[in-house]
Amino acid sequence: MTDWPDLAGRLDGRHHRLPIRVYFEDTDFSGIVYHATYLRFMERGRSDFLRLFEVHHRDLADGSYGTPVAFAVKKMTLDFRAPARIDDILEVDTQLAQITAARLTLDQEVRRGEQVLVAAQVEAVVISADGRPRRLPKPVLERLKPLLPDAVDGSNELSGRG
């Protein structure tokens, strides 16, 4: 089997960039990308963002860091700006905007070239297998903290609140 290094996208500093081709199955009857399809594109972007920073959903779920946990989207704000069409090549840009002991906030854009088609802010919380709030495992928290926009100058202090 061939390793495809770009299958999970690529890292560009704090940004994760995931290429997406629009297929017929992604469109509605008018030939434009169905609005809910962007949610799938962005989910892939978030998952691969974490994957390339060595945070794997399977490790979280199987308890590799202690108690099994998972991420659940709590809140998502979307701004649909322009449509995509079949055969378009898009890019999902994901970056960490904020982190606390129990939640991540990520900024995402779906672009065609330089044009932003959809912008989103996503708040994901950490939960146990039975859906109860949990804290992010410390090794994961430490791995993600340097990705914050102002981590370089140290002004974004990690809050102990979730």
C-alpha positions in Angstrom: 0.0 0.0 0.0 1.3 3.5 -0.9 1.5 6.1 1.8 -0.2 9.3 0.7 1.4 12.0 2.7 -1.2 14.6 1.6 -4.3 12.4 2.4 -4.7 14.3 5.7 -3.9 17.7 4.2 -0.9 19.7 5.2 0.3 22.0 8.0 1.2 25.6 7.2 2.4 27.1 10.5 -0.6 27.1 12.8 -3.0 26.4 9.9 -4.1 23.0 8.6 -5.1 23.0 5.0 -7.2 20.1 3.5 -7.9 19.9 -0.2 -11.4 18.8 -1.1 -12.8 18.1 -4.6 -16.5 18.6 -5.1 -18.3 15.5 -6.4 -21.8 15.0 -7.7 -22.8 13.5 -4.3 -21.9 16.8 -2.6 -24.3 18.9 -4.7 -28.1 19.5 -4.6 -30.4 19.5 -7.6 -29.2 22.8 -8.8 -25.6 21.7 -9.1 -24.2 23.7 -6.2 -22.8 22.2 -3.0 -25.6 21.5 -0.5 -25.2 23.6 2.6 -24.9 20.6 5.0 -22.1 19.2 2.9 -19.8 22.0 4.2 -20.3 20.6 7.7 -18.7 17.3 6.5 -15.9 19.1 4.8 -15.2 21.0 8.0 -15.4 17.9 10.2 -12.7 16.3 8.0 -10.6 19.5 8.4 -10.9 19.4 12.2 -10.2 15.7 12.4 -7.1 15.9 10.1 -5.9 19.1 11.9 -5.8 17.1 15.2 -4.4 14.0 13.4 -1.4 16.0 12.0 -0.7 17.4 15.5 -0.7 13.8 16.8 -4.1 13.9 18.5 -6.0 10.9 17.3 -9.7 10.3 18.0 -9.1 6.6 18.5 -6.5 7.2 21.2 -8.9 9.6 23.0 -11.8 7.1 22.7 -9.9 4.0 23.8 -8.5 5.7 26.9 -4.9 5.9 25.9 -4.7 9.1 27.9 -6.6 7.7 30.9 -10.4 8.0 30.9 -11.9 7.5 27.4 -13.1 10.9 26.0 -14.3 12.4 22.7 -15.0 15.8 21.2 -18.6 16.9 20.6 -19.5 20.0 18.7 -21.4 22.3 21.2 -21.7 25.4 19.0 -21.1 26.3 15.4 -21.5 29.7 13.7 -21.5 29.6 9.9 -21.4 32.4 7.3 -22.2 31.2 3.8 -20.7 33.7 1.4 -20.6 32.1 -2.0 -21.5 28.7 -3.6 -19.2 25.9 -4.7 -20.0 23.7 -7.7 -19.2 20.3 -9.0 -15.5 19.6 -9.8 -14.4 22.7 -7.8 -11.2 22.2 -5.8 -11.7 23.6 -2.4 -9.5 24.0 0.6 -10.6 23.7 4.2 -8.4 25.9 6.5 -8.5 25.1 10.2 -6.8 26.8 13.0 -7.1 26.8 16.8 -8.5 30.0 18.1 -8.9 29.2 21.8 -8.4 26.4 24.2 -9.5 25.7 27.8 -9.2 22.7 30.0 -12.4 21.3 28.5 -13.1 22.9 25.1 -11.5 23.9 21.8 -12.6 26.8 19.6 -11.5 26.5 16.0 -11.8 29.0 13.1 -12.4 27.4 9.8 -12.8 28.6 6.2 -13.7 26.7 3.1 -12.1 28.5 0.1 -11.9 28.2 -3.6 -8.5 29.7 -4.4 -8.4 33.0 -2.4 -12.2 33.3 -2.2 -13.8 32.4 1.1 -17.0 30.5 0.5 -17.9 29.6 4.1 -16.5 30.8 7.3 -17.1 29.1 10.6 -16.3 29.2 14.3 -16.7 25.8 16.0 -16.7 25.1 19.7 -16.0 21.5 20.6 -16.2 20.2 24.2 -14.7 17.2 25.7 -17.1 14.5 26.9 -16.9 11.0 28.4 -18.3 7.9 26.7 -21.6 8.5 28.5 -21.8 12.2 27.4 -20.7 13.8 30.6 -18.3 16.8 30.5 -14.6 16.0 31.0 -11.3 17.7 30.8 -8.9 17.5 27.9 -6.1 15.0 28.8 -3.0 17.0 29.9 -0.7 15.7 27.1 -3.2 16.8 24.5 -3.7 20.2 26.1 0.1 20.7 26.2 0.4 19.6 22.5 -2.2 22.0 21.3 -1.4 25.1 23.5 1.5 26.3 21.2 -1.0 26.5 18.3 -2.8 29.5 19.8 -2.5 32.7 17.9 -0.7 34.6 20.6 1.2 31.6 22.1 4.4 33.2 20.9 4.0 36.3 23.1 2.5 34.4 26.0 -0.6 36.7 26.3 -3.1 33.9 25.8 -3.1 32.3 29.2 -4.8 28.9 29.5 -8.0 29.1 31.5 -8.7 26.4 34.1 -12.4 26.9 33.3 -14.1 24.7 30.8 
